[in-house]
Amino acid sequence: MYRLWRLTMSYIALERYPDRMVSRTIFFAVPSAPRFDSPVTYADLQIDVRGPDDGPPVVLLHGWGSHARNMKPVADALSDRYRTHRVDLPGHGESPPPPAPWGVPEHADLILAYIKEQIGQPVTIFGHSNGGRIGLFMAATDPYAGAVARLVLVSPSGITPERSWSTRAKATLAQVLKAPITALPSPIREPAEDWLRHSVVWRALGSSDYNQASGVMRETFVKTVTHTLDGPVHRIDIPTLIFWGTEDTAVTRGQIDALEQALSDCGVVPLEGAGHYGYLDEPSTVISATRHFLENTPAHVEDEETAGSAAG
């Protein structure tokens, strides 16, 4: 069912009239709000499990806009000794999108349920980019922390970056464009926001990941990437190994340094010449260092009561 909304507003029409304000009447054919009656559970996810049944569990979480297939080389190299679980996160790969916009806590709930009900013991999380953000959140936050024994992170997100002047300018312009819409009555605010999100100007202000996403995944992207962990990561005390590509432009060395200083048991391995996908650019280094790390750090949580709760 569709509703036709009529909206008259003044806005900065940068697409065609950069030097003046324009008043225009806009009609929106907007579908009625969808019903989200079916929650996504771990049973809906595409998860590839390999390795010996009694092997120490390793859960591999990919980054935003990626999929579990990219992590297959790492899982294959570890599955001779470890029980690997490659997860397509909601809306990625072969997993369905979430029923509503999700943030980091909802993703953590999903992974925790899988660990408790299908693995039954604390795990090592191997997380890339946004997968690393989810791993950091879980390791820093109850009740998830008891389910995570170790972290292996490749260019993890979650630490606030230093914003360039162009990024600050885009953020300011976005606020200016959105201000008149947020003041509208609720019945027409949603279609107006939808129109703005699909405008040429708004797309020019957004990142490539934002522009490539659509529907519920676009709002999920916003909720996820704006979740920073600068304070919570100081609570993490489990062994952590971090890889960072020296040519990575998505996560800076400054962010990695800040994370290393916040963690009490952490080592950083620079990957010379690698970019944001360091585990694909330098697979031999990542795999050999990860194996060494897993073989020489405890695969359990020191607090037995917490470990027991993670197992259900």
Secondary structure, DSSP 8 states (H G I E B T S, - for coil): -EEEEEEEEEEE-TTT-TTSEEEEEEEEEEE------S---GGGS-EEEES-TTS-EEEEE--TT--GGGGHHHHHHHTTTSEEEEE--TTSTTS---SS---HHHHHHHHHHHIIIII-S-EEEEEETHHHHHHHHHHHSTTTGGGEEEEEEES---S-----HHHHHHHHHHHHHHHHHHTS-HHHHHHHHHHHHTSHHHHHHS-HHHHH--THHHHHHHHHHT---TTGGGG--S-EEEEEETT-SSS-HHHHHHHHHH-SSEEEEEETT--S-HHHHSHHHHHHHHHHHHHTS-SS-S-HHHHHHHT-
